[in-house]
Amino acid sequence: MEIEQVVFAHFQYIERVARFLEGSGPEPELQSPEECTMGQWLKEHPNPKMAEPHARFHQVLAEAVAKKKAGAEAEAQALLDQAYTLYSQLEHALFR
């Protein structure tokens, strides 16, 4: 899989979570950092600088979904904002 596809898959994932938080989409299927496209790509192309932010990206999105389901809208949105920051960091690290 090409790196552009890997990055785009993560963009789609974060957007599915965002739609759920907005109330305009179904609850997304949560992905583990090991099983997602980037996790698979990282197994083939190890990058120690990306492991922690990638795992944190998935953790933050899972927490955002849990907060939304618990009715904590503002906390869910703050977590989504963190996820977008992590996404940007990952994208930057991959395309440098």
Secondary structure, DSSP 8 states (H G I E B T S, - for coil): --HHHHHHHHHHHHHHHHHHHHTSS-------TTTSHHHHHHHHS--HHHHHHHHHHHHHHHHHHHHHHTT-HHHHHHHHHHHHHHHHHHHHHHH-
